Amino acid sequence: MTQASIGVIGGSGLYAMQELADKEEVALTTPYGKPSDAYVLGTLNGQRVAFLPRHGRGHRYTPTELPSRANIYGFKQLGVKYLIAVSAVGSLREDYAPGHIVIPDQLFDRTKGIRPFTFYGDGVVVHIAFDQPFCAMLSQCLYEAAQAAGATVHAGGTYVCMEGPQFSTLAESEENRRRWSCAHWDDGIARSQTGPRG
């Protein structure tokens, strides 16, 4: 099977990576079912990359319907060691404008527990440390790459993951902003991505 060391999960608005050369599609089946689409493998700057549109081509899956475990397991089958998830998000900070890139370092899960969020269960109990949900080394590489590309990028931030596809109500957003200002968390971004999704 074709392999890739870098994986990219495209969120809303990112359904393909046109920059990939030598493209091929790979359809996989995993122990968790089928991923949301076929993986597109190709070469970018000498690196093999596997791309998957999170919601499938044509945006077929809502956030709650996503086969997150199948998506991530499929990347593992392809040999991916570094997985990058791209999400279109809103911000609870006025100085984070549309088009800015945020490389989060923390996660606040506000989903409702109606979708699978672990690879374990069914008699297998595994406790996993999750105090640092994002890879610091990969985050630094992404930050430096965004800077080199001339993007406005912010290092660090708390990603609030909510149950989509709806966005927060104004009251929910204000509560999140209030909580963070009381706790001195001034780095909030919010969206129904990440966390139990993948």
Residue pairs with C-beta under 8 A, 6 or more apart in sequence:
1 26
1 77
1 78
2 24
2 26
2 41
2 48
2 78
3 48
3 78
3 79
4 41
4 48
4 49
4 50
4 78
4 79
4 80
5 47
5 48
5 79
5 80
5 81
5 82
6 44
6 47
6 48
6 49
6 50
6 80
6 81
6 82
6 83
6 84
7 49
7 50
7 51
7 52
7 75
7 78
7 80
7 82
7 83
7 84
8 17
8 49
8 50
8 51
8 52
8 83
8 84
8 85
8 86
9 52
9 54
9 71
9 83
9 84
9 85
9 86
9 198
10 16
10 17
10 51
10 52
10 53
10 54
10 86
11 54
11 55
11 85
11 86
11 87
11 88
11 193
12 54
12 55
12 59
12 87
12 88
13 88
14 53
14 86
14 88
15 53
15 57
15 59
16 40
16 51
16 53
17 40
17 42
17 44
17 49
17 51
19 44
20 40
20 41
20 42
20 43
20 44
20 49
20 51
21 42
21 43
21 44
22 42
22 43
23 40
23 41
23 42
24 40
24 41
24 42
25 38
25 39
25 40
25 41
26 38
26 39
26 40
26 41
26 50
26 78
27 34
27 38
27 39
28 34
28 35
28 38
28 39
28 74
28 77
28 78
30 69
30 70
30 73
30 74
30 77
31 73
32 67
32 69
32 70
32 73
32 116
32 119
33 67
33 70
34 67
34 70
35 52
35 67
35 70
35 71
35 74
36 52
36 53
36 54
36 55
36 56
36 60
36 61
36 66
36 67
36 70
36 71
37 52
37 53
37 56
37 57
39 50
39 51
39 52
39 74
39 75
39 78
40 50
40 51
40 52
41 48
41 49
41 50
41 51
41 78
42 48
42 49
42 51
43 49
50 75
50 78
50 80
52 71
52 74
52 75
54 61
54 66
54 71
54 85
54 193
54 197
54 198
55 61
55 62
55 66
61 67
62 164
62 165
63 163
63 164
63 165
63 192
63 193
63 197
64 114
64 115
64 163
64 164
64 165
66 115
66 197
66 198
68 115
68 116
68 117
68 196
68 197
68 198
69 116
69 119
69 198
71 198
72 83
72 198
73 119
75 83
82 135
82 138
84 138
84 142
85 193
85 194
85 198
87 191
87 193
87 194
88 191
88 193
89 102
89 159
89 189
89 190
89 191
89 193
90 167
90 168
90 173
90 189
90 190
90 191
91 97
91 100
91 102
91 188
91 189
91 190
92 160
92 173
92 176
92 177
92 180
92 188
92 189
92 190
93 186
93 187
93 188
93 189
96 102
96 154
96 189
97 152
99 152
100 151
100 152
100 153
100 154
101 146
101 151
101 152
101 153
101 154
102 153
102 154
102 157
102 189
103 134
103 139
103 142
103 143
103 146
103 153
103 154
103 155
103 156
103 157
104 134
104 156
104 157
104 158
104 159
104 189
104 194
105 132
105 134
105 136
105 139
105 155
105 156
105 157
105 158
106 133
106 134
106 156
106 157
106 158
106 159
107 133
107 134
107 158
107 159
107 161
107 194
107 195
108 158
108 159
108 160
108 161
109 161
109 195
109 196
110 160
110 161
110 162
110 163
111 117
111 161
111 162
111 163
111 195
111 196
112 163
114 163
115 196
115 197
116 196
117 195
117 196
118 126
120 126
139 155
140 155
143 153
143 155
146 153
147 153
154 187
156 187
157 187
157 188
157 189
158 180
158 185
158 187
158 188
158 189
159 189
159 190
159 191
159 193
159 194
159 195
160 176
160 188
160 189
160 190
160 191
161 191
161 192
161 193
161 194
161 195
161 196
161 197
162 168
162 172
162 190
162 191
162 192
163 192
164 191
164 192
164 193
165 192
166 192
167 191
167 192
168 176
168 190
173 190
176 188
176 190
177 188
179 185
180 186
180 187
180 188
